[in-house]
Amino acid sequence: MRSAAPELSEADLALIHALQIAPRVSWAEAARVLDSSPTALAARWQRLREAGMAWVTVHSGEQSRDVVAFVDLQVDPARRAAAIERICRDPRAASVEEAAGGRDLVLTVIVPDYDSLAAFTLDDLPTTPGVRAVNTHVATRVHRQGSDWRLDALDRDQQAALRDAARNAESPGPGRVPDSYWPVVQRLARDGRQSAAEIARALDRDPATVRRQVARLLATDALAFRCEVAGLRSRWPIVCTWFARVPMTELDHTVRALSTLPELRLLVSTVGQSNLMFLLWARSSGDLMRIERSVDEKLPWLQLTESVLTLRTRKRMGWVLDRHGRATGELVLPHTLQPR
């Protein structure tokens, strides 16, 4: 087990913010924006990756066809560790969080259809040793997601330069992943900054073929790259999810207003007593209170029905994390990164 790591430095945060905007930007281009050297940035990134503090991964750009749900579990305390171990290795549970506030675990579930959701939540989870109760919130629309969230380490000119670099490098158009490309996709899921030559060596494939496949993947929206960060080591160690009820006539206005919150990581419309769910990363408990007061003042029609505090994140979008929220290096490929 790794020991607790120090907080990320300002230089670390600046590099991670840069890769959130342009995950595959060249070190030479990033060095110009960050006033550093390519060698220094490459070494800093290697250190962050090896420590599990940050990583670049990919997700399928075709997720609009998938079913997304948020599943609350009550678990026997004596079997909690075993239940977490088993659920984390199930590809249907994309993310797993240990929580307070009426549930023990919260899962983000991504499956191809409602039959698969029913099988997981009605058949498999209730028979998992230690699981005592299952409650499911089905998403009807994902308005904002973790890949949209940004650190605040760069100034506006730096952010604009990196956005330009990302557009010039990729300029994605519509596309899908051909069957023969999936091994390349899965290598990129494990390291989104791997070069075509590195992937070719790992797969023992022809470098020219892999280079063409990587170029085609980057030229379409078949893949979505994202840079992740160990939240507990950043400036935003507190994770809280709020469930709310909003009149349908005010939903669009509410989504636009909440989307301006820099702390927002996830915003989803759901089915049930609460029709909106949003997750924030905050600096402190006082910060949470400030945000709640602001939301109450600006959106008086929004009724907060429940709040859930995340104590630990054990898995995030397929990546298994340690108790400090750092990537262990183990990736459980979700179905979105497997041939369809």
N, C-alpha and C positions, 0 to 999 in steps of 0.2 A: 504494500500500500504506500503510495506517495505521501510525503509529509505535506503540511499546508505550505502553500507558496506565497511569496510576497505579492503585494498589489502590483498591477501592471503600471509601468512607468509612462510618462507622457510620450516618450518616443514609441513605446509599444502601442499605446492607444492610437497614435497618429498613423502608424503602419496598418493597424487593424482597420481603422476607419477608411483608409485608402483602399484596402482590399474589399471592404464592404461595397464600395462604389464601383470598383473595377477589379474584380477578383483575379483576372488573368493579365493584368497590366504588366508590362515588362519591368524588370528592376531598373533599367536605364530610365524609362519614363517616370516611374515612381520616384526615383532619386532626384530628378529635376524638380518635381513638385514638392518633395519633402526636404529639399536642400540637404541631401545626404549622398552617399555613394552606392552604386549597385551592389558592391561586395558587402558593405555594412548592412544593407537592407536584407540581402539574402541570408546573411548569418543571423541577423535578428529574427527573421521569420523561421529559420530552422530551429532556433532555440525555443521559440514560442510553440511551434508544432510538437517538438519532442517533449516539452513540458505539459502538453495537453491544454495549453492556455488559449489557443486559437487554431482554427483549421478551416480550409476551404473545401467545400463539398458540392455536389450537384443534386438536383431533383428533376424529375420529369416535368417538362413544360405542358404535358397533356393531362394535368390533374383535374381539370374541370369535369372530366367524366367520372371521377372517383366519388365515393361516399365518405364524408368526413363526419366523425362523431366524437364527443367528449364523454368519457365514461368514468363515473365515480365508483370507487370500490370501498367497502368496509372489510377489513381484514383482521383475522385473529392475530393479536400481537405476538403470540408465540411462534406463529408461522409467517410472520411478515417478511423476513429476509428471504425465505425460500420462495414465497409468492412473487416477490420482486425479481428474484433471479430467473424464475421461469417466465414471467410475463415480459421481461426485458429481451428475452431471446425469441419472442414471437414477432415475426415481421409485421403482423397486423397492428401491433401497438407501436406506432411511430415514436411516441414520446411517453415517458413515465415519470410522474412527479409524486413525491411524498408530501402530503398536505395536512393542514389543520382546518378545522371548521366544518365538522360533520361528515368528513370522509377521510380515509387513510391514504388512498392512492387516486390520482387523476390520470387517465390515459387519453392521449390523442390517437384516435383510431382512423386509419385510412385503408379502405378496402374497395374492391372494384364495383360492388353492387350491394343492394339491400339484403339479398340472400346471404352474402358473406358476413354482413354486419349481424344479421340474426343468428347465424351459426356461432359467431364469436361471443356475442353478448348473452344469448339465451342458452347456449349449449356448453361452450368451452369455458368461459370465465366462471360460471357458477359451480363448475365441477373442479376448478383449480383448488388444490389443497390450501386451506386458510381463508379463502374468499367467502364472506358471509352475506354480502348484499351487493347488487349491481344496479346502478341507475344511469341511464343513457340520455344524452342531449344530442340530437342530430342537427348538424349544421345545414342550413339551406343556402347560405352564401358566405364565402370568405371575403371580407372587405379589405383587410390588411393582414399580413403575416410576418413572421419573424425576419424574413429576408428583406422586408421593407424598412426595418428599424436601423437607425444609424447612431454611432457614437457622436460626440460633439468635440472631437479633438482637432479638426481642421477648420480653417477659415473659409469664407465663401469662395474666394478665388481658387484656393486649392481644390475644393470640392468641384467647382466648375471645370477645372483643367482635367480632373480625373473622369468626370462624366464625359467630356469630349474624347478622352483616350478610350473609354469603354465603347462609345458609339463608333469610333473609327476602327477599333479592333474587331468588333463583332457584328454590328448592324444586323441583328437577327431578323429573318423572315419566317413565314410559316413552314412547318416541317414536322416530320415524325422520325422516330428512331427505327431504321431498318433492322431486321432480325440479326444480321451478321455484325452489327455495331455494338451489341449489348456488352460484350467483354470489355470494350473500350470505355463504355459508359460506366461500368462498375469500377474500373480503375480510376476514373475521374471522380467517382463518388468517394473513394478512399483518399484521394489527393487531387483536388480540383486544379492545382497548378502544375501537375505533371506535364512534361513535354511529350510530344509524340514519340520521340526517340526513347524516352524512359518507359513509356507504355509498351512500345514494341519489344524492348528487352524483357520486360516483365511477362509479356504474353508469348514471347518467342515467335513473333510475327514479323512479316516483311515491313521494314520501316516506312517505305514509300506508301504502302497500303494504309498503315495506321495514320500516317500524316494526312492522307486524303480524307480518311474518316473523321479525324479530329477537326480538320478544316470545315468539313460539311456540317458537323454537329455545331460548331461555333457560328456558322453562317445561318442557322435557323433558330427558332425558339423551341426546339425539341427538348433542350435542357435549360434549367435555371441554375446558375452558379450562385453560391452564397458563402460568405465568410462568417463563421460562428466564433463566439468568444465565451470563455468561462465566466458566467455572470457574477459569481461570488468574488472574483478577483478584479472585477471592473468597478466603476463608480456606482453601479446600480445593483447592489446585492439583494434587495428585497423584491420578491415577485408576488404579485397579488392579482387574483382574477375576480372580476365583478360580474354578477348576473343582474340583468335589468329588464324592466318592462317599458316599452316605448310605443306610443300610438303609431299605427302604420302611417298616418298622415305626416308624422314628424320624423320618420325613419331616415330618409335621405339627409335631412338637415342634421340629425344627430350623428350620422356616420361622418359627414363632412367635418363637423365640429370636433368629434373625438379624434379624427385622423390628424388634427393639428397638434395633438399632445406629443411632445418629443419622447415621452416615456412609453408610448403605446407600442406593444409588440404584436398583439393579435386582436382582431375585431371581427366578430362572426355573428350573423343572424342565425337563430336557432328555433326549433320547434318546442313548444311547451309553455309552461307558466311564465317563464322568462323568454323573451324573444331576441335578446341581444346579450352577447358575452364579450367582455374585453379584458385583456391581460396587460398589465403594466410592469415595467422594471423601474423601481424607485430607489432613491439614494438613502432614504431613512423612513421610519414610521411617521415622522412629522411631515415628510414629503407626501406620503400617502394621504394624510389628513388635508393637506393643502390642495391636492388634486381633487379630492372628494368635494371639498367646499366649492372649488371652482366649477366643477361639473354641475353641482346643485344650483349654483347661481346662474350659470349660462344656459342650462338645459332643465328648467323647472318641471317639464313634463316627464323627464326620465326618472323612473322609480327604481332605485337600487333595491333588489330583493335579497341579495346574499353576497358575501365576500369570502374568498378562500385564499389563505396564505400558503404559498409553497415553501416548504421547509428544506427540501432537497430535490434537485432534478437528477434522476438516475439514468435517463435516456432522452436524447433530443434528436428527433428526425433520423432515427436509426443508429445514432452514435451512443454507445454505452459510456456513461460518465462515472467518475469516482465520487466519493462523498463530498469532495470539494467542488464538484461541478466541472472537473477537467476531463477531457477526452482520454479514455484508456487506450485508444487505438483499435478497439473492437467495433466493427460496423455490422449491424444486422440489417441486411439489405431489405428495405420495404418492397412491397409488390410493385410500386411505381418505378423501381429500378431493375425490374426483371422483365424478360420478354413477355409480351402480351399476346 
